[in-house]
Amino acid sequence: MALIADLAVQGLQMVLVVGAAPLLTGTVRKLKARLLRRRGPSIIQPYRDLLRLLRKDAVVAENASWLFRVSPYLIFAATWVAAALVPTFGTGLLFSWSADLIAIVALLGSARFVVTLAGMDVGTSFGGIGSSREVMIASLAEPAMIMIIFSLALLARSTQLSTIAAFMSSPAVGLRVSLAMASVALVMVGIAENGRIPIDNPATHLELTMVHEAMVLEYSGRHLALIELAGALKLLLYVSLIVCLFMPWGIAPAGTGWQTHLLGAAAYLGKLTVACVALALFETMVAKMRVFRVPNFLGAALMLGLLGTLLLFVSRGL
């Protein structure tokens, strides 16, 4: 019975992340529209778009290889697994032993590798431009992510998310400059990885500025639906990482009952709401930067992560 209960809780988390990801995207779009004094689409519009795409047949280019056809499934699977491993409403779940920060970065890197190859597979100019820009952003974002992981691992003595969340919720943490730097760096990396403003504008298809959309222009039907859902899952993953690592309040500890897990789920939904409001406000007030200034943005994130790690080497009290 205990194994069945653990499987049910783990399955609930997997369903929660894949079900809440389109709602997160729809809420951000709605809030941005209201802030701009427009009515905007409904918050459930992403669900309608996914269903509409799933009903359509996939149109594939004649010169597309098997990689182009398999890539949407690989991208969605890797992103879903990574998002499901992040503790949302409870720690110590059945698969928590595999919920490691390095493993999550590896899964996201694998999905990025596949989507860049798929963007170049057909041979269009847009796909090549988007893939090159994606690799450029990844080469700067991943070192910053590694520095953030080092900062957290030096404090918690582990890279496992459940262990880090339990440590961050304990009173022994206190106020630390290194954690503030790591949190700001993680937010900057999350913005860059998801192609949000000021790095990219997900609402436009301008060939001179788009990054992610350029790589998936050739996809349609169920393939495009899987890629769009994977993009929403990736945004949810980074929001979950931020609230799990730096705002772990309300997460149910291991070995607790279903009432505590329900309270943790309610707290998680509240955190998602706050994140939606913050992201909508930020993207409304900030303009998109030029492509050649992206290295400066991610370089600042890398320096923040490096400074946080160096401070912990100098003094564990910082």
PAKOL-838801 format. One record per residue (C-alpha): residue number from 1; x, y, z. Coordinates in steps of 0.2 Angstrom, whole numbers, always signed. Example, Ala and Ser with C-alpha at 12.3 -4.5 7.8 and 13.67 -1.06 7.14 Angstrom:
BEGIN
<1; <+62; -22; +39>>
<2; <+68; -5; +36>>
% end
This chain:
BEGIN
<1; <+0; +0; +0>>
<2; <+14; +12; +4>>
<3; <+22; +9; -13>>
<4; <+5; +12; -22>>
<5; <+3; +29; -12>>
<6; <+20; +34; -17>>
<7; <+17; +30; -35>>
<8; <+1; +40; -34>>
<9; <+9; +55; -27>>
<10; <+23; +54; -40>>
<11; <+10; +52; -54>>
<12; <+1; +67; -47>>
<13; <+16; +78; -48>>
<14; <+19; +72; -66>>
<15; <+1; +76; -71>>
<16; <+2; +93; -61>>
<17; <+17; +100; -71>>
<18; <+10; +95; -88>>
<19; <-7; +101; -84>>
<20; <-2; +118; -76>>
<21; <+11; +122; -89>>
<22; <-1; +129; -102>>
<23; <-11; +138; -88>>
<24; <+5; +147; -83>>
<25; <+8; +153; -101>>
<26; <-10; +158; -103>>
<27; <-10; +168; -87>>
<28; <+6; +177; -91>>
<29; <-2; +182; -108>>
<30; <-18; +188; -100>>
<31; <-9; +198; -87>>
<32; <+2; +206; -100>>
<33; <-13; +211; -110>>
<34; <-22; +218; -96>>
<35; <-7; +229; -91>>
<36; <-7; +235; -109>>
<37; <-26; +239; -107>>
<38; <-31; +226; -119>>
<39; <-43; +212; -117>>
<40; <-31; +198; -122>>
<41; <-34; +180; -124>>
<42; <-42; +168; -111>>
<43; <-30; +160; -99>>
<44; <-36; +143; -106>>
<45; <-32; +148; -124>>
<46; <-15; +138; -124>>
<47; <-26; +122; -121>>
<48; <-37; +126; -136>>
<49; <-22; +129; -147>>
<50; <-14; +113; -142>>
<51; <-30; +103; -145>>
<52; <-32; +112; -162>>
<53; <-14; +107; -167>>
<54; <-16; +89; -161>>
<55; <-31; +87; -173>>
<56; <-21; +93; -188>>
<57; <-9; +82; -198>>
<58; <+9; +85; -197>>
<59; <+17; +92; -214>>
<60; <+35; +86; -216>>
<61; <+47; +93; -229>>
<62; <+53; +81; -242>>
<63; <+71; +83; -237>>
<64; <+68; +80; -219>>
<65; <+77; +66; -211>>
<66; <+71; +54; -197>>
<67; <+78; +66; -184>>
<68; <+66; +79; -189>>
<69; <+51; +68; -186>>
<70; <+58; +61; -169>>
<71; <+64; +77; -162>>
<72; <+47; +83; -155>>
<73; <+45; +67; -145>>
<74; <+62; +68; -138>>
<75; <+61; +86; -133>>
<76; <+44; +84; -125>>
<77; <+50; +68; -115>>
<78; <+66; +76; -109>>
<79; <+58; +92; -103>>
<80; <+43; +83; -95>>
<81; <+55; +72; -85>>
<82; <+65; +86; -80>>
<83; <+50; +96; -74>>
<84; <+43; +81; -65>>
<85; <+59; +79; -55>>
<86; <+58; +96; -47>>
<87; <+49; +96; -31>>
<88; <+33; +106; -32>>
<89; <+22; +102; -17>>
<90; <+32; +89; -8>>
<91; <+50; +82; -6>>
<92; <+56; +64; -4>>
<93; <+45; +58; -18>>
<94; <+47; +41; -25>>
<95; <+59; +47; -39>>
<96; <+67; +60; -28>>
<97; <+84; +51; -28>>
<98; <+86; +56; -46>>
<99; <+80; +74; -44>>
<100; <+98; +81; -45>>
<101; <+102; +98; -52>>
<102; <+116; +91; -63>>
<103; <+104; +78; -70>>
<104; <+91; +92; -74>>
<105; <+104; +102; -83>>
<106; <+109; +87; -93>>
<107; <+91; +84; -98>>
<108; <+88; +102; -103>>
<109; <+105; +102; -113>>
<110; <+99; +86; -122>>
<111; <+83; +94; -127>>
<112; <+92; +109; -133>>
<113; <+104; +99; -143>>
<114; <+90; +90; -151>>
<115; <+80; +105; -156>>
<116; <+95; +114; -163>>
<117; <+99; +99; -174>>
<118; <+81; +98; -179>>
<119; <+82; +117; -184>>
<120; <+96; +114; -196>>
<121; <+89; +97; -203>>
<122; <+78; +104; -216>>
<123; <+91; +117; -222>>
<124; <+81; +133; -221>>
<125; <+90; +149; -217>>
<126; <+78; +153; -203>>
<127; <+82; +136; -194>>
<128; <+101; +139; -196>>
<129; <+100; +157; -189>>
<130; <+89; +151; -174>>
<131; <+100; +136; -170>>
<132; <+116; +147; -170>>
<133; <+108; +159; -159>>
<134; <+102; +145; -147>>
<135; <+119; +138; -146>>
<136; <+127; +155; -142>>
<137; <+114; +158; -128>>
<138; <+117; +140; -121>>
<139; <+136; +142; -121>>
<140; <+134; +157; -109>>
<141; <+119; +151; -99>>
<142; <+125; +134; -95>>
<143; <+141; +140; -86>>
<144; <+131; +152; -76>>
<145; <+119; +138; -71>>
<146; <+134; +127; -66>>
<147; <+140; +142; -54>>
<148; <+123; +143; -46>>
<149; <+124; +124; -43>>
<150; <+141; +126; -35>>
<151; <+134; +139; -24>>
<152; <+120; +129; -18>>
<153; <+130; +113; -16>>
<154; <+143; +121; -5>>
<155; <+129; +126; +7>>
<156; <+118; +111; +7>>
<157; <+132; +98; +4>>
<158; <+122; +90; -10>>
<159; <+115; +93; -27>>
<160; <+99; +84; -24>>
<161; <+84; +95; -24>>
<162; <+75; +87; -10>>
<163; <+90; +90; +1>>
<164; <+93; +108; -4>>
<165; <+75; +112; -2>>
<166; <+75; +104; +16>>
<167; <+91; +114; +20>>
<168; <+84; +131; +13>>
<169; <+68; +129; +23>>
<170; <+78; +127; +39>>
<171; <+82; +141; +51>>
<172; <+101; +138; +49>>
<173; <+101; +147; +32>>
<174; <+98; +165; +37>>
<175; <+102; +180; +26>>
<176; <+117; +177; +14>>
<177; <+124; +188; +0>>
<178; <+129; +172; -10>>
<179; <+111; +166; -10>>
<180; <+104; +183; -16>>
<181; <+117; +183; -30>>
<182; <+113; +165; -35>>
<183; <+94; +168; -35>>
<184; <+96; +184; -46>>
<185; <+108; +174; -58>>
<186; <+95; +159; -59>>
<187; <+81; +171; -64>>
<188; <+92; +179; -77>>
<189; <+97; +161; -84>>
<190; <+78; +156; -84>>
<191; <+73; +172; -94>>
<192; <+87; +168; -107>>
<193; <+83; +149; -108>>
<194; <+65; +152; -111>>
<195; <+67; +166; -123>>
<196; <+58; +179; -114>>
<197; <+60; +198; -114>>
<198; <+73; +205; -115>>
<199; <+82; +191; -123>>
<200; <+68; +186; -135>>
<201; <+49; +191; -138>>
<202; <+39; +175; -139>>
<203; <+24; +184; -146>>
<204; <+33; +189; -163>>
<205; <+40; +180; -178>>
<206; <+52; +194; -184>>
<207; <+66; +185; -193>>
<208; <+80; +197; -187>>
<209; <+76; +194; -169>>
<210; <+68; +177; -166>>
<211; <+78; +163; -158>>
<212; <+66; +148; -153>>
<213; <+53; +152; -166>>
<214; <+65; +151; -180>>
<215; <+70; +133; -176>>
<216; <+52; +127; -176>>
<217; <+45; +136; -191>>
<218; <+44; +120; -201>>
<219; <+34; +110; -188>>
<220; <+15; +109; -189>>
<221; <+1; +98; -182>>
<222; <+5; +86; -167>>
<223; <+24; +89; -169>>
<224; <+21; +108; -166>>
<225; <+9; +104; -151>>
<226; <+23; +94; -143>>
<227; <+36; +107; -145>>
<228; <+24; +121; -139>>
<229; <+20; +110; -123>>
<230; <+38; +107; -120>>
<231; <+41; +126; -121>>
<232; <+28; +129; -108>>
<233; <+35; +115; -97>>
<234; <+52; +123; -98>>
<235; <+45; +139; -91>>
<236; <+36; +130; -78>>
<237; <+52; +120; -74>>
<238; <+62; +136; -71>>
<239; <+48; +144; -60>>
<240; <+48; +128; -50>>
<241; <+66; +128; -48>>
<242; <+66; +146; -41>>
<243; <+52; +143; -29>>
<244; <+60; +126; -24>>
<245; <+77; +132; -20>>
<246; <+74; +150; -14>>
<247; <+56; +150; -8>>
<248; <+53; +132; -1>>
<249; <+40; +137; +11>>
<250; <+25; +126; +11>>
<251; <+33; +111; +3>>
<252; <+27; +95; +12>>
<253; <+42; +86; +19>>
<254; <+45; +67; +16>>
<255; <+34; +55; +25>>
<256; <+19; +66; +28>>
<257; <+1; +63; +25>>
<258; <-10; +68; +10>>
<259; <-17; +83; +20>>
<260; <+1; +91; +20>>
<261; <+3; +87; +2>>
<262; <-13; +96; -2>>
<263; <-7; +111; +7>>
<264; <+9; +110; -2>>
<265; <+0; +110; -19>>
<266; <-10; +125; -14>>
<267; <+6; +134; -9>>
<268; <+14; +129; -25>>
<269; <-1; +136; -35>>
<270; <+0; +152; -25>>
<271; <+19; +154; -29>>
<272; <+15; +151; -47>>
<273; <+2; +165; -47>>
<274; <+15; +177; -39>>
<275; <+28; +172; -52>>
<276; <+15; +175; -66>>
<277; <+12; +193; -60>>
<278; <+30; +196; -58>>
<279; <+35; +190; -75>>
<280; <+20; +200; -83>>
<281; <+26; +216; -74>>
<282; <+44; +213; -79>>
<283; <+40; +210; -97>>
<284; <+29; +225; -98>>
<285; <+41; +237; -91>>
<286; <+57; +231; -100>>
<287; <+61; +232; -119>>
<288; <+69; +219; -129>>
<289; <+88; +221; -131>>
<290; <+98; +218; -146>>
<291; <+105; +201; -150>>
<292; <+123; +207; -148>>
<293; <+119; +213; -130>>
<294; <+114; +195; -125>>
<295; <+132; +190; -120>>
<296; <+132; +205; -108>>
<297; <+116; +200; -100>>
<298; <+122; +182; -97>>
<299; <+139; +187; -93>>
<300; <+132; +197; -78>>
<301; <+123; +181; -73>>
<302; <+139; +171; -74>>
<303; <+148; +184; -63>>
<304; <+134; +184; -50>>
<305; <+135; +165; -49>>
<306; <+154; +165; -48>>
<307; <+155; +179; -35>>
<308; <+142; +169; -25>>
<309; <+153; +154; -26>>
<310; <+169; +164; -21>>
<311; <+160; +171; -6>>
<312; <+156; +154; +0>>
<313; <+174; +149; -2>>
<314; <+180; +164; +8>>
<315; <+167; +163; +22>>
<316; <+153; +150; +24>>
<317; <+143; +164; +33>>
<318; <+141; +174; +18>>
% end
